């Protein structure tokens, strides 16, 4: 019986499929890989992997470091990748993905981007389920109390979020509203980075839960946050709920289409700024409204 990989290769040109597997492995490796590692990660014998690498080198799709013998993506592969990225509109990719997610779970879904005023809803697909919400396209969301806001908070540098958080706390104090403490927010954002999701049960409206997931691009910059909104009684917004699984898969799929590699994301804003060679107080790349 053919394996799943073998069955997939039988439907096309097998050599092209194997070459693509090698290139994908190099891309996922995040740098340079030895022949031994490449062979192991692609499931190819070393001799066979070496023959393919030799052909890919001739085509400019793979390069080999003279000093170490390690392999990496070549200039032609980089040119092809850049050409593909130039044709991608990240926010459009996010917005275009919402109808399919809405149809899959039959729940209201939204997308938000970062602006100078904080998270702003840029797209919404409503479900058949009746929900009373004061949120529409163009609405600005709080940072500390919403799933979307907390997701941005977990992944953006403090310089982007601190002034807005201070304003939220000042306004809440004026109204006599209690917000999560600094310690509580630190714990929440740590969990968001760990899980890749943010949950906010009954955050804005009692009985209405929200779950949000970040979408990243090829540079590990935050493109947007997508969110599922559902009634608590539906019991689908728990960590293992069907809506949460669908949301996670949708966010991962969009990020992959934008060139994001999961092993390229540092664990938090401090680490992300350090990885980019920037101070934390500087603005990190993020798609935002002008």
Secondary structure per residue as TSV (DSSP state, phi and psi in degrees):
chain	resnum	aa	ss	phi	psi
A	1	X	-	360.0	136.8
A	2	X	-	-72.5	142.8
A	3	X	-	-71.7	168.3
A	4	X	H	-59.9	-39.0
A	5	X	H	-66.8	-41.8
A	6	X	H	-65.5	-39.2
A	7	X	H	-64.5	-38.6
A	8	X	H	-66.6	-39.9
A	9	X	H	-70.4	-29.0
A	10	X	H	-64.7	-27.8
A	11	X	T	-78.1	-8.0
A	12	X	S	-137.1	-159.0
A	13	X	-	-84.3	111.8
A	14	X	H	-61.4	-39.0
A	15	X	H	-64.1	-36.2
A	16	X	H	-67.4	-40.8
A	17	X	H	-62.0	-42.1
A	18	X	H	-67.5	-41.6
A	19	X	H	-61.0	-41.8
A	20	X	H	-64.8	-35.6
A	21	X	H	-62.7	-40.8
A	22	X	H	-65.5	-45.1
A	23	X	H	-63.8	-41.1
A	24	X	H	-64.2	-36.1
A	25	X	H	-67.1	-40.6
A	26	X	H	-63.7	-41.3
A	27	X	H	-64.4	-43.2
A	28	X	H	-69.2	-24.6
A	29	X	H	-68.4	-19.4
A	30	X	T	71.9	12.4
A	31	X	S	178.9	-122.2
A	32	X	-	-113.9	142.1
A	33	X	B	-127.9	147.6
A	34	X	-	-80.3	157.6
A	35	X	H	-56.3	-42.0
A	36	X	H	-59.6	-43.5
A	37	X	H	-68.8	-42.5
A	38	X	H	-59.6	-45.9
A	39	X	H	-61.8	-44.2
A	40	X	H	-64.9	-42.7
A	41	X	H	-74.0	-22.1
A	42	X	H	-99.9	-9.0
A	43	X	T	75.7	21.1
A	44	X	-	-104.0	150.3
A	45	X	-	-66.1	150.9
A	46	X	H	-58.4	-42.5
A	47	X	H	-62.2	-42.6
A	48	X	H	-67.3	-42.8
A	49	X	H	-60.7	-39.9
A	50	X	H	-64.7	-39.7
A	51	X	H	-63.4	-43.4
A	52	X	H	-64.9	-41.5
A	53	X	H	-62.5	-36.8
A	54	X	H	-63.5	-42.2
A	55	X	H	-68.7	-39.8
A	56	X	H	-66.8	-32.3
A	57	X	H	-65.7	-41.2
A	58	X	H	-62.1	-31.8
A	59	X	T	-85.7	-2.9
A	60	X	T	80.1	8.6
A	61	X	S	-86.9	-18.4
A	62	X	E	-133.7	144.2
A	63	X	E	-125.3	154.0
A	64	X	E	-125.7	131.3
A	65	X	-	-74.3	126.1
A	66	X	T	-63.6	-38.0
A	67	X	T	-72.0	-40.4
A	68	X	T	-108.7	-20.1
A	69	X	-	79.2	3.9
A	70	X	-	-74.6	151.3
A	71	X	E	-104.7	147.4
A	72	X	E	-147.5	170.6
A	73	X	E	-63.7	140.7
A	74	X	-	-91.0	175.3
A	75	X	H	-61.1	-35.0
A	76	X	H	-69.6	-37.3
A	77	X	H	-64.2	-40.0
A	78	X	H	-65.3	-41.7
A	79	X	H	-62.3	-41.6
A	80	X	H	-64.2	-43.1
A	81	X	H	-62.7	-43.2
A	82	X	H	-64.7	-39.1
A	83	X	H	-61.9	-40.0
A	84	X	H	-66.5	-41.4
A	85	X	H	-66.1	-34.2
A	86	X	H	-64.9	-23.1
A	87	X	T	-91.5	5.5
A	88	X	-	-106.7	130.9
A	89	X	-	-104.4	105.6
A	90	X	H	-56.3	-47.4
A	91	X	H	-67.0	-36.2
A	92	X	H	-63.8	-39.2
A	93	X	H	-60.1	-42.7
A	94	X	H	-63.7	-49.8
A	95	X	H	-63.9	-38.0
A	96	X	H	-69.5	-21.9
A	97	X	H	-82.8	-16.5
A	98	X	H	-64.7	-43.2
A	99	X	H	-57.8	-40.5
A	100	X	H	-65.9	-39.3
A	101	X	H	-66.1	-43.5
A	102	X	H	-59.3	-45.3
A	103	X	H	-65.9	-34.8
A	104	X	H	-65.7	-40.0
A	105	X	H	-112.2	-7.4
A	106	X	T	51.4	48.6
A	107	X	S	-134.1	156.9
A	108	X	E	-69.1	134.0
A	109	X	E	-128.0	147.4
A	110	X	E	-134.3	165.5
A	111	X	E	-136.6	142.0
A	112	X	E	-133.7	150.1
A	113	X	E	-122.2	166.7
A	114	X	E	-87.7	138.6
A	115	X	E	-129.8	175.0
A	116	X	T	-63.6	-20.0
A	117	X	T	-98.4	3.6
A	118	X	E	110.5	-163.9
A	119	X	E	-67.2	133.8
A	120	X	E	-128.5	131.3
A	121	X	E	-70.3	126.9
A	122	X	E	-114.7	-11.8
A	123	X	E	-157.0	149.0
A	124	X	E	-150.5	133.7
A	125	X	E	-123.2	114.0
A	126	X	-	-89.3	148.7
A	127	X	-	-94.5	-176.3
A	128	X	S	-75.5	-16.0
A	129	X	S	-79.3	131.7
A	130	X	-	-74.9	124.0
A	131	X	-	-131.5	138.7
A	132	X	-	-99.4	107.9
A	133	X	-	-135.7	145.2
A	134	X	-	-96.2	19.0
A	135	X	-	-104.2	129.2
A	136	X	-	-138.2	173.7
A	137	X	T	-59.2	129.3
A	138	X	T	100.4	-12.1
A	139	X	-	-68.8	140.0
A	140	X	B	-96.6	135.0
A	141	X	-	-106.0	149.3
A	142	X	-	-64.6	155.3
A	143	X	S	-90.3	-44.7
A	144	X	S	-79.1	-20.5
A	145	X	S	-117.1	-0.4
A	146	X	S	-115.2	153.8
A	147	X	H	-62.7	-40.7
A	148	X	H	-65.7	-47.9
A	149	X	H	-60.0	-43.4
A	150	X	H	-66.6	-31.6
A	151	X	H	-65.9	-44.7
A	152	X	H	-61.0	-42.9
A	153	X	H	-59.9	-36.5
A	154	X	H	-70.2	-21.8
A	155	X	H	-121.5	-5.0
A	156	X	S	-102.5	153.2
A	157	X	-	-63.4	152.8
A	158	X	H	-59.8	-32.0
A	159	X	H	-60.6	-31.1
A	160	X	H	-77.1	-32.6
A	161	X	H	-103.0	-29.0
A	162	X	H	-56.0	-47.0
A	163	X	H	-62.5	-37.2
A	164	X	H	-71.5	-36.9
A	165	X	H	-65.2	-41.5
A	166	X	H	-60.3	-40.8
A	167	X	H	-66.4	-39.4
A	168	X	H	-63.0	-43.4
A	169	X	H	-66.2	-38.7
A	170	X	H	-65.7	-43.5
A	171	X	H	-65.9	-38.5
A	172	X	H	-65.7	-39.3
A	173	X	H	-63.6	-38.7
A	174	X	H	-63.3	-37.2
A	175	X	H	-88.6	-3.3
A	176	X	T	74.9	25.8
A	177	X	-	-98.5	136.4
A	178	X	-	-93.3	126.5
A	179	X	-	-106.6	161.9
A	180	X	-	-57.5	142.4
A	181	X	-	-70.9	170.0
A	182	X	H	-59.6	-42.0
A	183	X	H	-65.5	-42.0
A	184	X	H	-63.6	-40.8
A	185	X	H	-66.5	-39.5
A	186	X	H	-61.5	-40.5
A	187	X	H	-67.3	-41.8
A	188	X	H	-64.0	-46.2
A	189	X	H	-68.3	-32.8
A	190	X	H	-63.2	-41.7
A	191	X	H	-67.5	-36.7
A	192	X	H	-62.8	-44.0
A	193	X	H	-65.9	-35.2
A	194	X	H	-70.4	-45.0
A	195	X	H	-86.6	-23.8
A	196	X	T	77.1	16.1
A	197	X	-	-146.6	155.0
A	198	X	E	-127.9	133.0
A	199	X	E	-114.6	139.1
A	200	X	E	-138.9	84.6
A	201	X	T	-66.7	128.4
A	202	X	T	50.6	41.6
A	203	X	S	-68.4	-48.9
A	204	X	S	-106.6	-39.7
A	205	X	S	-125.1	127.5
A	206	X	T	-57.1	134.3
A	207	X	T	85.6	-1.1
A	208	X	E	-116.9	118.0
A	209	X	E	-99.2	152.8
A	210	X	E	-131.7	138.9
A	211	X	E	-130.1	131.3
A	212	X	E	-126.7	152.3
A	213	X	E	-137.9	141.7
A	214	X	E	-82.5	152.4
A	215	X	E	-121.0	125.8
A	216	X	E	-114.2	159.6
A	217	X	-	-108.4	-169.6
A	218	X	T	-62.2	-23.5
A	219	X	T	-96.7	12.1
A	220	X	S	63.2	22.0
A	221	X	-	-85.6	144.7
A	222	X	E	-74.6	117.0
A	223	X	E	-84.7	-48.0
A	224	X	E	-167.4	175.5
A	225	X	E	-127.2	130.6
A	226	X	E	-107.0	150.5
A	227	X	E	-144.2	141.7
A	228	X	E	-107.0	132.8
A	229	X	E	-117.9	125.1
A	230	X	E	-149.0	158.3
A	231	X	E	-67.8	140.9
A	232	X	G	-59.2	-36.3
A	233	X	G	-65.3	-18.1
A	234	X	G	-70.5	-22.2
A	235	X	-	55.5	43.5
A	236	X	-	-120.6	3.2
A	237	X	-	-108.6	11.2
A	238	X	S	-71.8	169.6
A	239	X	T	-56.1	-30.0
A	240	X	T	-106.0	13.5
A	241	X	-	-70.5	157.0
A	242	X	H	-63.0	-37.0
A	243	X	H	-66.6	-37.1
A	244	X	H	-67.4	-42.1
A	245	X	H	-63.1	-44.0
A	246	X	H	-64.3	-40.1
A	247	X	H	-63.6	-45.1
A	248	X	H	-60.2	-44.5
A	249	X	H	-65.3	-40.4
A	250	X	H	-64.8	-44.8
A	251	X	H	-63.4	-41.4
A	252	X	H	-65.2	-39.3
A	253	X	H	-66.2	-44.1
A	254	X	H	-63.3	-45.7
A	255	X	H	-59.6	-41.5
A	256	X	H	-63.0	-39.3
A	257	X	H	-66.4	-23.8
A	258	X	T	-90.6	4.0
A	259	X	T	90.6	10.8
A	260	X	-	-75.7	136.9
A	261	X	-	-112.4	126.3
A	262	X	G	-61.3	-28.0
A	263	X	G	-83.0	5.3
A	264	X	G	-100.2	-0.8
A	265	X	-	-95.8	111.8
A	266	X	-	-61.1	164.5
A	267	X	S	-75.3	-18.9
A	268	X	S	-162.4	177.5
A	269	X	H	-56.8	-40.5
A	270	X	H	-62.2	-47.7
A	271	X	H	-67.5	-36.4
A	272	X	H	-65.5	-41.1
A	273	X	H	-65.9	-40.5
A	274	X	H	-64.5	-40.5
A	275	X	H	-65.0	-29.6
A	276	X	T	-86.2	-4.6
A	277	X	T	80.1	16.9
A	278	X	-	-112.6	156.5
A	279	X	-	-74.5	153.6
A	280	X	T	-62.3	-29.8
A	281	X	T	-74.5	-10.7
A	282	X	S	-86.5	157.5
A	283	X	-	-75.3	128.7
A	284	X	-	-89.5	150.8
A	285	X	-	-55.8	125.0
A	286	X	B	-156.0	135.7
A	287	X	-	-71.9	127.0
A	288	X	B	-142.4	160.7
A	289	X	-	-75.4	139.4
A	290	X	-	-86.3	360.0
